[in-house]
Amino acid sequence: MQQFSDLSISNESKQTLSSLGFETLTQIQNLCINHILNGKDIIAQAQTGSGKTLAFALPLVERVIPQQLQPQALILAPTRELCEQIAGVIKSISTHKANLKIITLYGGVPLRSQVTSLLFGADIVIGTAGRLNDHLFRKTLNLDGIKTLILDEADRMLDMGFYDDIIKITKSIKSSPQTLLFSATYPENIQKLASCILKNPINIRVEQENRVNIKEIVYESRDKFTATLSILRSYKPSCVVIFCNTKIQTDDLSAFLYDEGFDVATIHGDFEQRERNEALIEFSNGSKPILVATDVASRGLDIDNIELIINFDTPFKAETYTHRIGRTARAGKDGIAISLVSTAKKEFLDEIMPNARLESLNTLLVDKNFVLQGLFSTLHIAGGKKDKLRKGDILGVLCKDLELDSSDVGGIDIFEKSSYVAISRAVVKKSASKLRDTTIKKRKFRSWLLDK
């Protein structure tokens, strides 16, 4: 596999990638990057976690010239979480490009603040289709200078009903941009979209890059609540996602597992954006190592250490199954995907999950005393980027003023007006109490524990 040092990119980019630990290209990067650098349109079929974000982000950073007043690149993604993840990748590999401005545009944030940001100019715009069309309708977003258009997780956007919105956006671009379309699956509606917006594209397909590392198992069960409990107490994962098809099942299963002593984060379509964000933060930082979710609510989830996927409810489409299990076995690791079915009809299983093996729950060795609990609790600080807070500021106060060991501090997530810190459960209550009387950058911030 090719090395990043062998690519036809600037020495500054090579040095930045090296400092971040990037050495060897993944399969999707190896197949895409040179074509993108050469200005070709591509349609690439690759799973989440395959390295596809860097595959399009690196050539983009190479070609964008900062401070050109108008956006030069537009990236469409299905969720705000994925928008932020893409922005994070681009920021991390573009530190050598001074004054490169990236703006994210998605719902759940006041339009006024986004309009203000756009007035100061942007080089790269990343957004969801609905919010981008809002700005286009209000003429607060100008796409005349777009040279590169990227659609990430395009199949998910179409599943969410954004086909017409995407077409409107592409028609608002007066130039003829290089267009890159990434999708985990390639259903008929993706083919239709591709034929409308791509010009002589190069087709790239990574054959189920992660599936070779995923053990797929089906268990037949009439009591899926008890079966889920047995699976958890047999496999003893440290990080697991459980998918349900309905909001009611999601709530009921979460309550059941909570009553059994497990630490569970829950997300579904009825959650407000803040609740959803905080649930994902607690899951990703290890405060709640089990996430119970519906498919729509879990879009944009991008965490490397998920060991086990449980399909509490069998998905209705093979594409959904592919998306679900693709969240495990990241970065060359192994993973397990377990599906529960009430009636094991072989022809149905073959259609949805052809690689899965039917096994009996009776073969499980269940440890009835096992419960999966978080190593951390999450502390919410009412201050963020607008207050000039940085991770180093918070970590410094925790280790110096509160006398915590660095091993007691986990993930630190900083947003515009809020910050979240994972702190070891052994010291979190004492730390939370002390922090209320401690200043960060000479200011006191309100703080409280998310865990009840």
C-alpha positions in Angstrom: 0.0 0.0 0.0 1.2 3.5 -0.9 2.7 5.8 1.8 1.6 9.4 2.3 5.2 10.5 1.8 5.0 9.2 -1.8 2.0 11.3 -2.8 2.3 14.4 -5.0 1.3 16.8 -2.2 3.2 19.7 -0.6 6.0 19.0 1.9 4.0 21.0 4.5 1.1 18.5 4.1 3.5 15.6 4.4 4.9 17.0 7.6 1.5 17.6 9.1 0.3 14.1 8.2 3.5 12.6 9.7 3.1 14.6 12.9 -0.5 13.2 13.2 0.8 9.6 12.7 -0.5 9.0 9.2 2.0 6.8 7.3 0.2 4.2 5.1 -2.9 4.9 3.0 -6.0 2.8 3.5 -7.5 1.1 0.5 -10.0 3.8 -0.2 -7.4 6.5 0.1 -5.0 4.6 -2.2 -7.7 4.3 -4.8 -9.1 7.9 -4.6 -6.5 10.5 -3.7 -4.5 10.6 -6.9 -7.7 10.7 -9.1 -9.0 13.6 -6.9 -5.7 15.5 -7.1 -6.0 15.1 -10.9 -9.4 16.8 -10.9 -11.5 13.7 -11.8 -15.1 13.2 -10.7 -15.5 10.0 -8.6 -18.2 7.9 -7.1 -16.8 5.8 -4.3 -18.5 3.0 -2.4 -16.8 2.5 0.9 -17.9 1.9 4.5 -17.8 4.4 7.4 -14.5 4.0 9.1 -12.5 3.1 6.0 -10.6 6.4 5.9 -12.8 8.0 3.3 -12.9 11.4 5.0 -9.2 11.8 4.7 -9.4 10.5 1.1 -11.3 13.7 0.1 -10.1 16.1 2.8 -6.4 15.8 1.9 -6.8 16.8 -1.8 -9.2 19.5 -0.8 -6.8 21.1 1.6 -4.1 20.9 -1.1 -6.1 22.9 -3.6 -8.0 25.4 -1.5 -6.5 28.9 -1.4 -7.4 30.7 1.8 -9.1 34.1 1.9 -10.7 34.1 -1.5 -13.9 35.7 -0.1 -16.2 33.1 -1.7 -16.5 29.4 -0.7 -14.4 27.2 -2.9 -15.6 23.9 -1.7 -19.0 22.6 -0.5 -19.4 19.4 1.5 -22.9 17.8 2.1 -23.4 15.4 4.9 -26.5 13.9 6.5 -26.1 15.0 10.1 -24.5 17.8 12.2 -22.3 15.2 13.9 -20.8 14.1 10.6 -20.4 17.8 9.5 -18.4 18.4 12.7 -16.3 15.3 12.3 -15.4 16.3 8.7 -14.6 19.8 9.8 -12.4 18.3 12.6 -10.4 16.2 10.1 -9.9 19.1 7.7 -8.7 21.4 10.6 -6.3 18.8 11.9 -4.5 18.4 8.5 -4.5 22.0 7.5 -2.7 23.6 10.4 0.0 24.7 8.0 -2.5 26.7 5.9 -2.9 30.0 7.7 -6.3 31.7 7.7 -8.1 28.7 6.1 -11.7 29.2 7.2 -14.2 26.4 7.6 -17.9 26.9 8.4 -20.5 24.3 9.3 -24.1 24.9 8.5 -26.8 22.6 10.0 -30.1 22.8 11.9 -30.5 23.2 15.6 -28.3 26.3 15.5 -29.8 29.9 15.0 -29.6 31.0 11.4 -28.5 34.5 12.5 -25.2 33.3 14.0 -24.5 31.3 10.8 -25.3 34.3 8.6 -22.9 36.4 10.7 -20.1 33.9 10.2 -20.8 33.8 6.4 -20.5 37.5 6.2 -16.8 37.2 7.3 -16.2 34.8 4.4 -15.5 31.0 4.3 -13.2 28.9 2.2 -14.9 25.5 2.9 -18.6 25.1 3.8 -19.8 21.9 5.3 -23.5 21.4 5.9 -26.7 19.4 5.8 -28.9 19.7 2.8 -31.9 21.3 4.6 -30.0 24.1 6.2 -27.9 24.8 3.1 -31.2 25.3 1.1 -32.4 27.6 3.9 -29.4 29.8 3.3 -29.7 29.7 -0.4 -33.4 30.7 -0.2 -32.4 33.7 2.0 -29.5 34.5 -0.3 -27.1 34.4 2.6 -24.9 31.7 0.9 -23.2 32.3 -2.4 -22.0 29.2 -4.3 -20.7 31.0 -7.4 -17.1 30.2 -6.5 -17.5 26.5 -5.8 -14.8 24.4 -7.4 -15.3 21.2 -5.5 -18.6 19.5 -4.4 -18.5 16.6 -2.1 -21.4 14.4 -1.0 -20.5 12.2 2.0 -22.8 9.3 3.0 -25.0 10.1 0.1 -27.2 7.0 0.5 -28.0 8.2 4.0 -29.0 11.6 2.7 -31.3 10.0 0.2 -32.8 7.8 2.8 -33.7 10.9 4.8 -35.5 12.3 1.8 -33.0 14.9 0.6 -32.8 14.0 -3.1 -34.7 17.1 -4.3 -32.7 19.3 -1.8 -29.4 18.0 -3.2 -30.5 18.7 -6.8 -31.5 22.3 -5.8 -28.1 22.8 -4.3 -26.3 21.5 -7.3 -28.3 23.8 -9.6 -27.3 26.8 -7.5 -23.7 26.2 -8.4 -23.1 28.1 -11.6 -19.7 26.7 -12.3 -19.0 23.1 -13.2 -17.3 21.8 -10.1 -15.3 18.6 -9.6 -17.8 16.4 -7.8 -17.1 13.5 -5.4 -19.8 11.2 -4.2 -19.2 8.8 -1.3 -21.7 6.1 -0.3 -21.6 2.9 1.7 -24.2 1.3 -0.6 -25.1 1.8 -4.2 -28.9 1.5 -4.6 -30.9 2.7 -7.6 -31.5 6.2 -6.3 -27.8 6.8 -5.9 -27.2 5.7 -9.5 -29.9 8.2 -10.5 -28.3 11.0 -8.5 -24.8 10.2 -9.8 -26.1 10.4 -13.4 -27.4 13.9 -12.8 -24.4 15.5 -11.0 -21.3 13.6 -12.0 -19.3 14.0 -15.3 -17.6 10.8 -16.6 -16.9 9.6 -13.0 -14.3 7.1 -12.0 -16.1 4.3 -10.2 -14.3 3.1 -7.1 -15.5 0.3 -4.9 -13.9 -1.1 -1.7 -15.2 -4.6 -1.3 -16.6 -4.6 2.3 -13.3 -3.5 3.7 -14.3 -4.0 7.3 -16.6 -7.1 6.9 -13.6 -9.5 6.9 -12.9 -8.5 10.5 -16.5 -8.8 11.7 -17.9 -12.0 13.1 -21.6 -12.1 12.2 -23.9 -14.2 14.4 -27.7 -14.7 14.5 -29.5 -15.9 17.6 -33.1 -17.0 17.6 -35.1 -15.8 20.6 -38.7 -15.1 21.6 -37.6 -13.0 24.6 -35.1 -10.5 23.1 -34.7 -8.6 26.4 -33.4 -11.6 28.2 -31.4 -12.6 25.2 -29.7 -9.2 25.0 -28.8 -9.5 28.7 -27.3 -13.0 28.2 -25.3 -11.7 25.2 -23.8 -8.8 27.2 -23.0 -11.1 30.2 -21.4 -13.7 27.9 -19.4 -11.5 25.5 -18.6 -8.9 28.2 -17.8 -6.0 25.7 -16.4 -2.7 26.9 -18.2 -0.7 24.2 -21.5 -1.8 22.5 -24.2 -0.3 20.3 -27.7 -1.8 20.3 -30.0 -1.0 17.4 -33.8 -0.9 17.7 -36.3 -0.2 14.9 -38.7 1.9 17.1 -38.5 4.6 19.7 -40.6 2.6 22.1 -38.3 -0.4 21.9 -35.3 1.9 22.4 -36.8 3.4 25.6 -38.0 0.0 26.9 -34.7 -1.8 26.3 -32.7 1.1 27.9 -34.9 1.0 31.0 -34.5 -2.7 31.2 -30.7 -2.6 31.0 -30.6 0.3 33.5 -32.6 -1.7 36.0 -30.1 -4.5 35.6 -27.3 -2.2 36.6 -25.8 -1.3 33.2 -24.8 2.3 32.2 -26.8 3.2 29.1 -27.0 6.1 26.8 -30.1 6.4 24.6 -31.0 8.3 21.4 -34.0 8.4 19.1 -35.9 10.8 17.0 -37.9 12.4 20.0 -34.7 13.6 21.6 -33.8 17.3 21.4 -30.5 18.1 19.8 -28.9 18.9 23.1 -30.0 15.6 24.6 -28.7 13.7 21.6 -25.4 15.4 21.7 -24.9 14.8 25.4 -25.8 11.1 25.0 -23.3 10.7 22.2 -20.6 12.5 24.3 -21.2 10.2 27.3 -21.0 7.2 25.1 -17.9 8.3 23.2 -16.0 9.3 26.3 -16.7 6.1 28.2 -19.2 7.4 30.8 -21.9 5.2 29.4 -20.4 2.3 27.4 -23.8 1.1 26.0 -25.7 3.1 23.4 -29.2 2.0 22.5 -30.4 3.8 19.4 -32.6 3.9 16.3 -31.0 4.1 12.9 -31.9 7.7 12.2 -30.7 9.0 15.6 -27.4 7.2 15.3 -26.3 8.7 11.9 -23.0 10.3 12.1 -21.7 8.1 14.8 -18.0 7.7 14.3 -16.2 5.9 17.2 -13.3 3.5 16.7 -13.5 1.2 19.7 -17.0 -0.3 19.4 -16.5 -4.0 20.0 -20.0 -5.3 19.6 -23.1 -4.4 17.6 -26.4 -6.0 18.6 -29.4 -5.8 16.2 -32.2 -6.0 18.8 -34.5 -5.6 15.9 -33.6 -7.0 12.5 -33.3 -4.1 9.9 -35.7 -4.1 7.0 -33.0 -3.6 4.3 -29.6 -5.1 3.7 -28.2 -1.5 3.3 -29.3 -0.6 6.8 -27.6 -3.8 8.1 -24.4 -2.9 6.3 -24.4 0.6 7.9 -25.1 -0.8 11.4 -22.4 -3.4 11.5 -19.9 -1.1 9.8 -19.6 0.8 13.1 -17.5 -2.0 14.5 -14.1 -3.5 13.4 -12.6 0.0 12.8 -8.9 0.7 12.2 -8.0 -3.0 11.5 -9.6 -4.2 14.7 -12.0 -7.2 15.0 -15.7 -6.8 15.8 -18.8 -8.8 16.5 -22.2 -8.2 15.0 -25.1 -10.1 16.6 -28.7 -10.1 15.4 -31.7 -11.3 17.3 -34.6 -12.9 15.3 -37.9 -14.2 16.6 -38.2 -16.7 13.8 -35.1 -17.9 12.0 -36.2 -18.1 8.4 -33.1 -18.9 6.4 -34.3 -17.2 3.2 -34.9 -14.0 5.1 -31.5 -14.1 6.8 -29.7 -14.8 3.5 -31.3 -11.6 2.0 -30.4 -9.2 4.8 -27.2 -10.8 6.3 -25.8 -13.5 4.0 -22.6 -13.8 6.0 -24.2 -14.4 9.4 -24.1 -17.8 11.1 -27.1 -19.1 13.1 -26.2 -20.2 16.6 -28.0 -21.2 19.8 -28.3 -19.0 22.9 -27.9 -22.2 24.9 -24.2 -22.2 23.9 -23.5 -19.0 25.7 -21.5 -19.0 29.0 -23.3 -16.4 31.0 -21.8 -14.5 33.9 -24.8 -13.4 35.9 -22.8 -11.0 38.0 -21.4 -9.1 35.0 -22.6 -5.5 34.6 -21.1 -3.0 32.2 -20.5 0.4 33.8 -18.6 3.5 32.7 -15.1 4.2 34.0 -15.9 8.0 33.9 -18.6 10.5 34.6 -19.1 13.6 32.5 -18.8 17.1 33.9 -20.6 19.9 32.0 -18.9 23.3 32.1 -21.0 26.3 31.0 -18.2 27.8 28.8 -16.7 27.0 25.5 -15.0 28.3 22.4 -16.8 31.7 22.7 -15.1 32.0 26.1 -11.7 31.2 24.5 -11.5 27.9 26.4 -9.1 25.2 25.2 -8.6 21.7 26.2 -5.2 22.6 27.7 -6.9 25.3 29.9 -9.3 22.8 31.4 -6.8 20.0 31.8 -4.4 22.4 33.4 -6.9 23.4 36.1 -7.9 19.8 36.7 -4.4 18.6 37.2 -2.8 21.6 38.8 -5.5 23.2 40.9 -7.6 20.2 41.6 -4.6 17.9 41.9 -6.0 15.2 39.6 -3.7 12.7 37.9 -3.8 12.9 34.1 -5.0 9.3 34.1 -8.2 10.5 35.9 -9.1 12.8 33.0 -10.6 11.3 29.9 -12.0 13.0 26.8 -12.6 16.8 26.7 -15.1 18.1 24.1 -15.4 21.8 23.6 -18.3 23.5 21.8 -19.3 27.1 21.2 -20.9 27.6 24.7 -20.3 24.4 26.5 -17.5 22.0 27.4 -17.7 18.4 28.6 -15.0 16.5 30.5 -14.8 12.8 31.4 -13.4 12.4 34.9 -12.7 9.1 36.7 -15.7 8.1 38.8 -13.5 7.5 41.8 -12.8 11.3 42.1 -15.5 13.0 40.0 -17.8 14.1 42.8 -15.0 15.7 44.8 -13.6 17.3 41.6 -17.0 18.7 40.7 -17.4 20.3 44.1 -13.9 21.8 44.0 -14.3 23.1 40.4 -17.3 25.3 41.4 -14.9 27.4 43.5 -12.1 27.3 41.0 -11.4 29.7 38.1 -10.5 28.8 34.5 -8.6 31.6 32.7 -9.4 33.9 35.7 -13.2 33.2 35.4 -15.6 31.1 37.3 -17.9 28.9 35.2 -21.0 27.0 36.3 -20.5 23.2 36.1 -22.5 20.1 36.9 -22.5 16.4 36.4 -24.6 14.9 33.6 -24.9 11.6 35.3 -27.8 11.4 37.7 
